[in-house]
Amino acid sequence: MKKIVKLGIIGLGARGETLLATLFEFNREEVLVSAICDVKQERIDKFHQIMKDHDYPLATAYTDYRQLIASDDVDAVLIPTSWNSHLRIAEEAMRNGKYAGIEVGGASSLDELWHLVRAAESTGVSCMMLENCCYGRNELLSLNLARQGLFGELIHCSCGYEHDLSEMAHLGNREEREVHNFRRNCDLYPTHGIGPLAKILRINRGNRFMTLTSTASKGRGFAKEAEKAGRGHVVYNIGDVITTVIKCANGETITMTHCVSLPRPYSRDFRVQGTKGLFLEDTKSVFIEGISTTREEIDVAGNPYTVHEWTPVEEVYEKYDHPIWKKFRENIVGGHGGMDALTLSAFCDAVRNHTPTPIDVYDCAAWMSLTCLSEESIAMGSMPVAVPDFTDGKWIYETVGCPGKWSLDEVYDED
Ligand SMILES: NC(=O)c1ccc[n+]([C@@H]2O[C@H](COP(=O)([O-])OP(=O)(O)OC[C@H]3O[C@@H](n4cnc5c(N)ncnc54)[C@H](O)[C@@H]3O)[C@@H](O)[C@H]2O)c1
């Protein structure tokens, strides 16, 4: 029987609810939500009602997060508050000896990231970005294929956050996401895409992001929606499509797209490409030399040419699913197609065993910095900007931060 981890949740909005539901469904025997905190009493009341409905012990409630992180009844905290508060809360949690699980989103300044790094280094306490997409089936499949060498040497990747959220302009209530889109012009949400890619490319462990350039298109999507909702002509600063190109120390390139204000189906635009093949999210397929089909054809002039055919990803799952997914696919539970359950399990196992988290403070800093760096680049007419080395040179060595089942550096068989 595993030791029960006592968790505090700070920020009881929509994301907090999904995390709680996932903990009830997947991790109920191993985790106790012993404390909750929100500045809004109605959110606390809602959580208490959910707990009652599930015959769950009522968590101690706080409206001041400082009291929660000082509590002896909490081993670690999850922080689904907001982009402007979660880093500061995580820093204080670590300074109180509590592992911090930070929700996704980009940073507003490099300084807040340096503070986070120094807090982890000086306390020896870990923080983990709860980047659930790192445990997505296709992202872990791609990690597995990459580590088996089936893509060959990695050359180019792409990722994005392309999700029509334009209706947030209807209310214009200046809440979190909307106010960032209103005032800023940059890739606001890089981590769903860049997180899994950074792991595959061994960023901070033998590789690093060196420079980026970022370019914003004009922005019309939010203004269109605001007008539709009777708000008149409202100018949002963000461009509809933000395109960022990152260059890595080992020579790979990454293109990253942010598009949340135009009508389109959801995509994280995930692509991992090497000298022998690639994974492509939007076609839900791979092409891998020696596995995928090629056939010879003759063109109208009588010259031979080779046609490369996509292999649907369903055809490779059976053999190449990551070991975590070989087991999990039999009974997928929790939010976001199961990714949330796996991420929370990885975090809670690290807390329970006092081991480093599979996504560490250097990963958080590097991934989140892309937001404010893309902002700088756009403001300077797409000039290249340098990405800081938050590891202070530790990236030069190829290390495995967290060996074992949850590792996102190497692939281990299920325990
Ligand atoms: N990983 C994912 O798939 C995923 C999905 C959705 C949202 N998120 C992330 O989760 C976070 C929260 O998103 P949301 O949609 O739940 O937002 P939300 O605005 O619905 O909820 C945030 C809650 O935090 C509370 N809060 C804010 N500051 C606080 C503070 N200082 N102390 C205590 N409580 C505070 C607010 O009152 C609110 O109830 C964001 O960072 C978002 O990017 C992640």
The ligand as a Tripos MOL2 file, in Angstrom:
@<TRIPOS>MOLECULE
LIG
   44    48     1     0     0
SMALL
NO_CHARGES

@<TRIPOS>ATOM
      1 N1         -3.3340   21.6840  -18.2160 N.am      1 LIG1
      2 C1         -4.4820   21.9440  -18.8160 C.2       1 LIG1
      3 O1         -4.9470   21.2090  -19.6650 O.2       1 LIG1
      4 C2         -5.2450   23.1790  -18.4140 C.ar      1 LIG1
      5 C3         -6.5730   23.3490  -18.8060 C.ar      1 LIG1
      6 C4         -7.2260   24.5090  -18.3940 C.ar      1 LIG1
      7 C5         -6.5750   25.4650  -17.6440 C.ar      1 LIG1
      8 N2         -5.2710   25.2680  -17.2850 N.ar      1 LIG1
      9 C6         -4.5460   26.2530  -16.4720 C.3       1 LIG1
     10 O2         -5.0760   26.2460  -15.1690 O.3       1 LIG1
     11 C7         -5.0010   27.5470  -14.6090 C.3       1 LIG1
     12 C8         -6.3730   27.9660  -14.0990 C.3       1 LIG1
     13 O3         -7.2970   27.9750  -15.1510 O.3       1 LIG1
     14 P1         -8.8760   28.0800  -14.8870 P.3       1 LIG1
     15 O4         -9.5240   27.9860  -16.2140 O.co2     1 LIG1
     16 O5         -9.2920   27.1360  -13.8250 O.co2     1 LIG1
     17 O6         -8.9900   29.5780  -14.3390 O.3       1 LIG1
     18 P2        -10.1490   30.1800  -13.4560 P.3       1 LIG1
     19 O7        -10.0300   31.6410  -13.5780 O.co2     1 LIG1
     20 O8        -11.4590   29.5160  -13.7930 O.co2     1 LIG1
     21 O9         -9.7840   29.7270  -11.9650 O.3       1 LIG1
     22 C9         -8.7340   30.2770  -11.2190 C.3       1 LIG1
     23 C10        -9.1710   30.2940   -9.7680 C.3       1 LIG1
     24 O10        -8.0440   30.6930   -8.9810 O.3       1 LIG1
     25 C11        -8.4840   31.6420   -8.0140 C.3       1 LIG1
     26 N3         -7.3410   32.4720   -7.6370 N.ar      1 LIG1
     27 C12        -6.6840   33.3880   -8.4030 C.ar      1 LIG1
     28 N4         -5.6810   33.9390   -7.6990 N.ar      1 LIG1
     29 C13        -5.6790   33.3610   -6.4830 C.ar      1 LIG1
     30 C14        -4.8850   33.4990   -5.3180 C.ar      1 LIG1
     31 N5         -3.8760   34.3650   -5.2660 N.pl3     1 LIG1
     32 N6         -5.1720   32.7310   -4.2380 N.ar      1 LIG1
     33 C15        -6.2030   31.8550   -4.2720 C.ar      1 LIG1
     34 N7         -7.0090   31.6750   -5.3540 N.ar      1 LIG1
     35 C16        -6.7490   32.4120   -6.4390 C.ar      1 LIG1
     36 C17        -9.6080   32.4160   -8.7150 C.3       1 LIG1
     37 O11       -10.4740   33.0280   -7.7800 O.3       1 LIG1
     38 C18       -10.2950   31.3030   -9.4970 C.3       1 LIG1
     39 O12       -11.3440   30.6750   -8.7790 O.3       1 LIG1
     40 C19        -4.4400   28.4570  -15.6990 C.3       1 LIG1
     41 O13        -3.0500   28.5930  -15.4950 O.3       1 LIG1
     42 C20        -4.6830   27.6830  -16.9690 C.3       1 LIG1
     43 O14        -3.7600   27.9830  -17.9720 O.3       1 LIG1
     44 C21        -4.6100   24.1420  -17.6460 C.ar      1 LIG1
@<TRIPOS>BOND
     1     1     2 1
     2     2     3 2
     3     2     4 1
     4     4     5 ar
     5     4    44 ar
     6     5     6 ar
     7     6     7 ar
     8     7     8 ar
     9     8     9 1
    10     8    44 ar
    11     9    10 1
    12     9    42 1
    13    10    11 1
    14    11    12 1
    15    11    40 1
    16    12    13 1
    17    13    14 1
    18    14    15 2
    19    14    16 1
    20    14    17 1
    21    17    18 1
    22    18    19 2
    23    18    20 1
    24    18    21 1
    25    21    22 1
    26    22    23 1
    27    23    24 1
    28    23    38 1
    29    24    25 1
    30    25    26 1
    31    25    36 1
    32    26    27 ar
    33    26    35 ar
    34    27    28 ar
    35    28    29 ar
    36    29    30 ar
    37    29    35 ar
    38    30    31 1
    39    30    32 ar
    40    32    33 ar
    41    33    34 ar
    42    34    35 ar
    43    36    37 1
    44    36    38 1
    45    38    39 1
    46    40    41 1
    47    40    42 1
    48    42    43 1
@<TRIPOS>SUBSTRUCTURE
     1 LIG1         1 GROUP 0 **** ****
